[in-house]
């Protein structure tokens, strides 16, 4: 970063948590309506910061005597706060009255602040050093398997969907072309090639992280413009997303950003069931938790658009399966990747991390059962589904996944954070239902003309 801005020094995460919290209060706190729901939501989001800082400190100081105790406290704090946020997402459908509460800064000022924050965050990604776990998606599945076999990497393949590897094929090719474009006679020895391979992986992570965050911001702006009929609310939600300490801590982590991007764009494209289905299918191929969104989304499109939505999901999953078939080294590897992508295995109780390294893994099973029940329950509740239901219930499912995620569950806040912010700033969307907002399919329109 000092190479981009003269004598710039990064803000300490703890200092940024204080500063960003004060900025959020100045921009969004309704001083003339102290008891408003908006203010409660604001404090709930700020409450995420202490847990995140405790977890981050424990990871950076693993050798300290109290590191594990602090990590335990951090995950407890996170999950307690996320439980309250989950309840807030579930009860949002009952809040019919949605008074227009504009931010304390106008749209132009918010846009300037958001653009500045995005520049600083992306510059940090460019100049930062990717973590080893962030490089995992840029490697082949076989490389990850070898590391787990020799004990260098614990549980990554068992908890992260291999679909991530499929997503990184395209940016990896682009960065490889740029970095390795040099005359053949200047080819280096094996050590130099290894260094170049690391550069390719680094560049892949940076490209995907930057692209994902930009698309999250653009998607939130377009949702405000297209679906809320109020671009200011989209700008306000996107700026708050960039302000939160969580975004600054995990800006360069693609495991957080890519699913968030796809979920935001599935909401942005909800009027086109085929495209929305492709987004949900692609997200389910990267982390299988969004597969539990299918009952909710199918119920939303039940009266119009269901066939197109299901076709989009099946089409994208078929593309991912074909990609696995072409990239797998043998049949056994292909079957293992396929089962992992769809989550067709029993819940693991080995190498658990996050809160489950402190708790008895047996308690995960009733939580998983409750999660599955909630997922299928959204097929019938609420009976009349609209865009507001789609936003809040999608966020609720992704928030609930934190409680049984085997790999640092609780820190993947980006999976539901943009949806939570859109829920906070949304207007009344009771009229945004599939019957009126989704166009008839080509086949249905053709039959009507023939009749």
C-alpha positions in Angstrom: 0.0 0.0 0.0 2.8 2.5 0.6 3.7 2.0 -3.1 0.3 3.3 -4.0 -0.1 6.1 -1.4 2.9 7.9 -0.1 3.7 6.9 3.5 0.4 5.1 4.0 0.1 2.8 6.9 -2.7 0.3 7.4 -5.1 0.9 10.2 -4.9 -1.6 13.0 -8.0 -3.9 12.9 -9.0 -2.9 16.4 -8.6 0.8 15.6 -10.7 0.3 12.5 -13.4 -1.4 14.5 -13.7 1.7 16.7 -13.5 4.1 13.8 -15.9 2.3 11.5 -18.4 1.8 14.3 -18.4 5.6 15.0 -18.7 6.3 11.2 -21.7 3.9 10.9 -23.4 5.6 13.9 -22.8 9.0 12.3 -24.1 7.9 8.9 -27.1 5.7 9.8 -28.2 6.2 13.4 -31.6 7.9 13.6 -31.1 10.5 16.3 -34.7 11.7 15.9 -36.1 8.1 16.3 -33.8 6.5 19.0 -36.1 3.5 19.5 -36.4 2.6 15.8 -35.6 -0.9 14.5 -32.9 0.6 12.3 -30.9 1.6 15.4 -31.2 -1.9 16.9 -30.0 -3.4 13.6 -27.1 -1.0 13.6 -25.9 -2.1 17.1 -26.4 -5.8 16.2 -24.0 -5.4 13.3 -21.5 -3.5 15.4 -21.6 -6.3 18.0 -20.0 -8.7 15.4 -16.7 -6.8 15.7 -15.5 -7.9 19.2 -16.0 -11.6 18.3 -14.1 -11.2 15.0 -11.2 -9.4 16.7 -10.9 -12.1 19.4 -10.9 -14.9 16.8 -8.4 -13.0 14.6 -6.1 -12.3 17.5 -6.1 -16.0 18.5 -5.2 -17.1 15.0 -2.3 -14.6 14.8 -1.0 -15.6 18.3 -1.4 -19.4 18.2 1.6 -19.9 20.5 0.2 -17.8 23.3 -1.0 -19.6 26.4 -4.4 -18.0 26.4 -4.9 -18.2 22.6 -7.4 -21.1 22.7 -9.4 -19.6 25.5 -9.7 -16.3 23.6 -10.6 -18.1 20.4 -13.3 -20.0 22.3 -14.7 -16.7 23.7 -14.6 -15.2 20.3 -16.6 -17.9 18.6 -19.1 -17.9 21.5 -19.5 -14.1 21.0 -19.9 -14.5 17.3 -22.5 -17.3 17.4 -24.5 -15.5 20.1 -24.7 -12.4 18.0 -25.5 -14.4 14.9 -28.3 -16.2 16.7 -29.9 -12.8 17.4 -29.3 -11.8 13.8 -30.9 -15.1 12.7 -34.0 -14.3 14.7 -34.1 -10.8 13.3 -34.0 -12.2 9.7 -36.9 -14.6 10.6 -39.2 -12.0 12.1 -38.6 -9.5 9.3 -41.5 -10.9 7.4 -43.9 -9.8 10.1 -42.7 -6.1 9.9 -45.1 -4.8 7.3 -44.6 -1.1 8.1 -41.4 0.1 6.5 -40.9 3.8 7.0 -38.4 5.5 4.8 -35.4 6.2 6.9 -32.8 7.9 4.8 -29.1 7.9 5.8 -27.7 11.1 7.5 -25.6 11.7 4.4 -27.0 12.2 0.9 -26.5 9.8 -2.0 -23.6 11.7 -3.5 -21.7 11.7 -0.2 -22.3 8.0 0.4 -21.2 7.2 -3.2 -18.0 9.1 -2.6 -17.3 7.4 0.7 -18.2 4.0 -0.7 -15.9 4.4 -3.7 -13.0 5.5 -1.4 -13.5 2.6 0.9 -13.6 0.2 -2.1 -10.4 1.6 -3.4 -8.6 1.2 -0.1 -9.9 -2.3 0.4 -8.9 -3.5 -3.1 -5.5 -1.8 -2.7 -5.0 -3.9 0.4 -5.8 -7.0 -1.5 -3.3 -6.1 -4.2 -0.5 -5.3 -1.8 -1.3 -8.0 0.9 0.0 -11.5 1.1 -2.7 -14.2 0.6 -3.1 -16.7 3.4 -2.3 -20.3 2.7 -5.9 -21.3 3.1 -6.9 -18.7 0.5 -4.5 -20.3 -2.0 -6.3 -23.6 -1.6 -9.0 -23.0 -4.2 -6.3 -22.0 -6.8 -4.7 -25.4 -6.5 -5.9 -28.6 -8.0 -7.9 -31.0 -5.9 -5.2 -33.6 -6.2 -2.7 -31.2 -4.6 -5.0 -30.6 -1.7 -5.5 -34.4 -1.3 -1.8 -35.0 -1.2 -1.3 -32.4 1.5 -4.0 -34.0 3.6 -2.5 -37.4 3.1 0.8 -36.3 4.5 -0.8 -34.3 7.2 0.2 -30.8 6.0 -3.4 -29.7 5.7 -6.2 -30.8 8.0 -9.7 -31.2 6.9 -9.8 -28.6 4.1 -11.0 -31.0 1.4 -13.5 -32.5 3.9 -15.1 -29.2 4.7 -14.7 -27.0 1.6 -16.5 -27.8 -1.6 -14.2 -28.7 -4.5 -16.4 -26.5 -6.7 -14.1 -23.6 -5.8 -11.4 -25.2 -7.9 -13.8 -25.1 -10.9 -14.5 -21.4 -10.4 -10.8 -20.5 -10.5 -10.0 -22.1 -13.8 -10.9 -19.0 -15.8 -9.0 -16.3 -13.7 -6.1 -18.7 -13.4 -5.7 -18.9 -17.1 -5.8 -15.2 -17.5 -3.2 -14.5 -14.8 -1.0 -17.3 -16.1 -0.9 -15.7 -19.6 0.2 -12.4 -18.1 2.8 -13.7 -15.7 4.4 -16.4 -17.9 4.4 -14.4 -21.1 8.2 -14.5 -21.8 10.5 -16.0 -24.5 11.0 -19.8 -24.4 14.8 -19.4 -24.2 14.5 -17.7 -20.8 12.8 -20.5 -19.1 14.0 -20.9 -15.5 14.9 -24.0 -13.5 12.5 -26.0 -11.3 12.8 -23.6 -8.4 12.0 -20.6 -10.6 9.0 -22.4 -12.0 7.7 -23.1 -8.5 8.1 -19.4 -7.7 6.1 -18.5 -10.8 3.4 -21.1 -9.8 3.1 -19.3 -6.4 2.8 -16.0 -8.3 0.0 -17.4 -10.4 -1.9 -18.6 -7.3 -1.4 -15.3 -5.6 -2.7 -13.4 -8.6 -5.6 -15.8 -9.0 -6.7 -15.1 -5.4 -6.4 -11.4 -5.8 -8.3 -11.3 -9.1 -11.2 -13.3 -7.8 -11.4 -11.5 -4.5 -11.4 -8.0 -6.1 -13.9 -9.1 -8.8 -16.2 -10.7 -6.2 -16.3 -7.6 -3.9 -16.9 -5.2 -6.9 -19.7 -7.4 -8.1 -21.2 -7.5 -4.6 -21.2 -3.7 -4.4 -22.6 -3.4 -8.0 -25.3 -6.0 -7.3 -26.5 -4.2 -4.2 -26.6 -0.9 -6.1 -28.7 -2.5 -8.9 -31.0 -4.2 -6.4 -31.7 -0.7 -4.9 -32.3 0.8 -8.3 -34.2 -2.1 -10.0 -36.2 -3.7 -7.1 -36.4 -1.1 -4.3 -37.0 1.9 -6.7 -34.6 3.8 -4.6 -30.9 3.8 -5.6 -30.1 5.7 -2.3 -31.0 2.6 -0.3 -28.8 0.5 -2.5 -25.9 2.9 -2.0 -26.4 3.0 1.7 -26.4 -0.8 2.0 -23.2 -1.1 -0.1 -21.4 1.6 1.8 -22.3 -0.1 5.1 -21.0 -3.4 3.8 -17.6 -1.7 3.0 -17.5 0.0 6.3 -18.0 -3.0 8.5 -14.8 -4.3 10.2 -15.6 -7.8 9.0 -15.1 -6.7 5.3 -11.8 -5.2 6.1 -10.5 -8.3 7.9 -11.6 -10.8 5.2 -11.4 -8.7 2.1 -9.0 -11.1 0.4 -10.6 -14.4 1.4 -12.3 -15.8 -1.7 -14.1 -18.5 0.3 -16.1 -15.7 1.9 -16.5 -13.4 -1.1 -17.5 -15.7 -4.0 -20.6 -17.3 -2.5 -21.7 -13.8 -1.3 -21.4 -12.4 -4.8 -23.4 -15.2 -6.3 -26.2 -14.9 -3.7 -26.5 -11.2 -4.2 -26.8 -11.6 -8.0 -29.4 -14.3 -7.6 -31.5 -11.7 -5.8 -30.7 -9.1 -8.4 -31.8 -11.5 -11.2 -34.9 -12.9 -9.4 -37.1 -11.7 -12.3 -35.3 -14.0 -14.6 -35.8 -17.5 -13.1 -33.4 -19.2 -15.4 -30.5 -16.9 -14.5 -31.4 -17.0 -10.8 -31.4 -20.8 -10.9 -28.0 -20.8 -12.6 -26.7 -18.5 -9.8 -28.1 -20.8 -7.0 -26.7 -23.9 -8.9 -23.3 -22.4 -9.2 -23.3 -21.3 -5.5 -24.3 -24.9 -4.5 -21.4 -26.2 -6.5 -18.9 -24.1 -4.6 -20.3 -24.6 -1.1 -23.1 -27.1 -0.8 -25.0 -25.1 1.9 -26.9 -23.0 -0.6 -28.5 -26.3 -1.9 -30.8 -25.9 1.2 -32.1 -22.7 -0.5 -33.9 -24.8 -3.1 -37.2 -25.4 -1.1 -37.5 -21.6 -0.5 -36.8 -20.5 -4.1 -38.9 -23.3 -5.6 -41.8 -22.2 -3.4 -41.3 -18.6 -4.5 -41.5 -19.5 -8.2 -44.2 -22.1 -7.7 -47.0 -20.2 -9.5 -44.7 -18.9 -12.2 -41.1 -19.6 -13.3 -40.5 -22.9 -11.4 -39.6 -24.9 -14.5 -37.1 -22.2 -15.7 -35.6 -21.9 -12.2 -35.1 -25.7 -11.9 -33.7 -25.8 -15.4 -31.2 -23.1 -14.5 -30.1 -25.0 -11.4 -29.8 -28.4 -13.3 -28.0 -26.7 -16.2 -25.3 -25.1 -14.0 -24.8 -28.3 -11.9 -24.5 -30.2 -15.1 -21.8 -27.9 -16.3 -19.9 -28.3 -13.0 -20.2 -32.1 -13.2 -18.8 -32.0 -16.7 -16.0 -29.8 -15.6 -15.2 -32.2 -12.8 -15.2 -35.1 -15.3 -12.7 -33.3 -17.6 -10.4 -32.2 -14.8 -10.4 -35.3 -12.6 -7.3 -37.5 -13.0 -9.2 -40.8 -12.6 -12.6 -42.2 -11.9 -12.1 -42.5 -8.1 -11.1 -38.8 -7.9 -14.1 -37.8 -10.0 -16.5 -39.7 -7.8 -14.9 -38.3 -4.6 -15.2 -34.7 -6.0 -18.8 -35.3 -7.1 -19.9 -36.6 -3.7 -18.2 -33.7 -2.0 -19.7 -31.1 -4.3 -23.2 -32.3 -3.5 -22.5 -33.0 0.2 -23.4 -36.7 -0.2 -21.6 -37.9 2.9 -22.3 -38.2 6.7 -21.3 -35.2 8.8 -17.7 -35.4 9.8 -16.6 -35.3 13.4 -12.8 -35.3 12.7 -10.5 -32.2 12.4 -13.4 -29.9 13.4 -12.4 -26.3 13.9 -14.1 -23.2 15.2 -16.5 -23.6 18.1 -16.7 -27.4 17.5 -13.1 -28.0 18.5 -14.3 -27.0 22.0 -17.8 -28.6 22.0 -18.8 -32.2 21.8 -19.4 -33.0 18.0 -22.5 -35.0 19.0 -24.4 -31.8 19.5 -23.9 -30.9 15.8 -26.4 -33.6 14.8 -29.6 -32.0 16.3 -28.4 -28.6 15.0 -28.1 -30.1 11.5 -31.6 -31.7 11.9 -33.1 -28.3 12.9 -31.3 -26.7 10.0 -32.7 -29.2 7.5 -36.2 -28.8 9.0 -36.0 -25.0 8.7 -34.9 -25.3 5.1 -37.8 -27.5 4.1 -40.2 -25.5 6.3 -39.6 -22.4 4.1 -41.4 -24.4 1.3 -44.7 -23.8 3.2 -43.9 -20.8 5.4 -44.6 -18.0 4.8 -47.4 -19.1 2.5 -47.4 -15.9 0.3 -43.7 -15.2 -0.6 -42.4 -12.0 -2.1 -39.0 -10.4 -2.7 -38.7 -9.4 1.0 -39.3 -13.1 2.0 -36.7 -14.2 -0.5 -34.1 -11.8 0.8 -34.6 -12.4 4.5 -35.1 -16.2 4.4 -32.1 -16.7 2.1 -30.0 -14.7 4.6 -31.5 -16.8 7.5 -30.5 -20.1 5.9 -27.0 -18.9 5.3 -26.8 -17.5 8.8 -28.0 -20.8 10.3 -25.4 -22.7 8.4 -22.8 -21.0 10.6 -23.9 -23.0 13.6 -22.9 -26.4 12.1 -20.2 -25.5 9.7 -17.3 -27.7 10.5 -14.5 -25.3 9.5 -14.5 -22.1 11.5 -18.3 -21.7 11.4 -19.3 -18.3 12.5 -16.7 -16.2 10.6 -18.3 -16.7 7.2 -20.5 -13.6 7.7 -20.3 -12.5 4.1 -22.6 -15.4 3.2 -25.5 -13.6 4.8 -24.2 -10.0 5.5 -25.2 -8.4 2.1 -28.6 -10.0 2.3 -29.0 -8.7 5.9 -28.1 -5.2 4.8 -30.6 -5.3 1.9 -33.2 -6.5 4.4 -32.5 -3.5 6.7 -32.8 -0.9 3.9 -35.6 -2.4 1.9 -39.0 -0.8 1.5 -42.3 -2.6 1.6 -42.0 -5.3 -1.1 -45.3 -7.2 -0.6 -46.3 -6.6 -4.2 -43.1 -8.1 -5.6 -44.4 -11.6 -6.1 -43.5 -14.0 -8.9 -47.0 -13.9 -10.5 -46.6 -10.2 -11.2 -42.9 -9.6 -11.4 -41.8 -12.6 -13.5 -42.6 -12.8 -17.1 -44.3 -15.8 -18.6 -42.1 -18.3 -20.2 -41.7 -18.6 -24.0 -43.7 -21.8 -24.2 -46.6 -20.5 -22.1 -46.8 -17.2 -24.1 -46.8 -19.3 -27.4 -49.7 -21.5 -26.2 -51.7 -18.4 -25.3 -51.2 -16.9 -28.7 -52.3 -20.2 -30.4 -55.4 -20.3 -28.2 
